[in-house]
Amino acid sequence: MNEIKSLEKILKTLANKRRLAIICYLKRRPEAKVGDIANAINLSLTSTSKHLIQLFNADILERDQRNLEMWYKLSKKQNNIVGYVISNSRE
């Protein structure tokens, strides 16, 4: 049952156009800081940060704090569903 809850969490996280836009953006770059992601998807820093946190909490993204900036990249430990979505996303 724990596997089902985990899958549900991932699918709910992916079911959002802004979060999918973040994934597409990071697919083309090794990593990016929050401000660059926000500019690329035309969203405020606050809203972008909230979406990034959800993606991080679902193990879709990894993050690294450098000084005052938070950098994000696609996680290496992706679930098969996430890997499929990322490999089939186009933008």
C-alpha positions as CSV (number, residue, x, y, z in Angstrom):
1,M,0.0,0.0,0.0
2,N,3.0,2.3,0.6
3,E,3.9,2.0,-3.1
4,I,0.5,3.1,-4.1
5,K,0.6,6.2,-1.9
6,S,4.0,7.1,-3.3
7,L,2.8,6.7,-6.8
8,E,-0.3,8.9,-6.0
9,K,2.0,11.6,-4.6
10,I,4.2,11.6,-7.7
11,L,1.2,11.7,-10.1
12,K,-0.5,14.5,-8.2
13,T,2.8,16.5,-8.3
14,L,3.1,16.0,-12.0
15,A,-0.5,16.9,-12.7
16,N,0.2,20.6,-13.0
17,K,1.3,22.6,-16.0
18,R,3.7,24.9,-14.1
19,R,5.5,21.9,-12.6
20,L,5.7,20.2,-16.0
21,A,7.1,23.4,-17.4
22,I,9.8,23.4,-14.7
23,I,10.6,19.8,-15.6
24,C,10.9,20.7,-19.3
25,Y,13.1,23.6,-18.5
26,L,15.4,21.6,-16.3
27,K,15.5,18.8,-18.9
28,R,17.4,21.2,-21.2
29,R,19.8,22.4,-18.5
30,P,22.0,20.5,-16.0
31,E,20.7,22.8,-13.2
32,A,19.2,26.3,-12.7
33,K,18.6,28.8,-9.9
34,V,15.1,29.7,-8.8
35,G,15.1,33.1,-10.4
36,D,16.1,31.7,-13.8
37,I,13.3,29.1,-13.6
38,A,10.8,31.7,-12.6
39,N,11.7,33.9,-15.5
40,A,11.6,31.0,-18.0
41,I,8.1,29.9,-17.0
42,N,6.7,33.5,-16.4
43,L,5.8,33.0,-12.7
44,S,6.7,34.9,-9.5
45,L,9.6,33.8,-7.4
46,T,7.2,32.8,-4.6
47,S,5.0,30.6,-6.7
48,T,7.9,29.1,-8.5
49,S,9.5,28.3,-5.1
50,K,6.4,26.5,-4.0
51,H,6.2,24.4,-7.1
52,L,9.9,23.6,-6.8
53,I,9.4,22.5,-3.2
54,Q,6.6,20.1,-4.2
55,L,8.8,18.6,-6.9
56,F,11.7,18.3,-4.4
57,N,9.4,16.6,-1.8
58,A,8.3,14.1,-4.4
59,D,12.0,13.2,-5.2
60,I,11.6,14.6,-8.7
61,L,14.2,17.3,-8.2
62,E,17.4,17.7,-6.2
63,R,18.5,21.0,-4.7
64,D,21.7,22.6,-3.6
65,Q,22.0,25.9,-1.7
66,R,24.9,28.1,-2.8
67,N,25.3,31.2,-0.7
68,L,21.8,32.8,-0.8
69,E,20.6,31.0,-3.9
70,M,18.9,27.7,-4.3
71,W,19.8,25.6,-7.4
72,Y,17.7,22.8,-8.7
73,K,18.2,19.9,-11.1
74,L,16.4,16.7,-12.1
75,S,16.9,13.9,-9.5
76,K,19.1,11.0,-10.4
77,K,16.8,8.7,-8.3
78,Q,13.7,9.0,-10.4
79,N,10.7,6.8,-10.3
80,N,10.0,5.1,-13.6
81,I,6.9,7.2,-14.1
82,V,8.9,10.4,-13.6
83,G,11.6,9.1,-16.0
84,Y,8.9,8.4,-18.6
85,V,7.3,11.9,-18.3
86,I,10.7,13.6,-18.5
87,S,11.9,11.6,-21.5
88,N,8.6,12.2,-23.4
89,S,8.3,15.9,-22.6
90,R,8.8,18.3,-25.4
91,E,9.0,22.1,-25.3
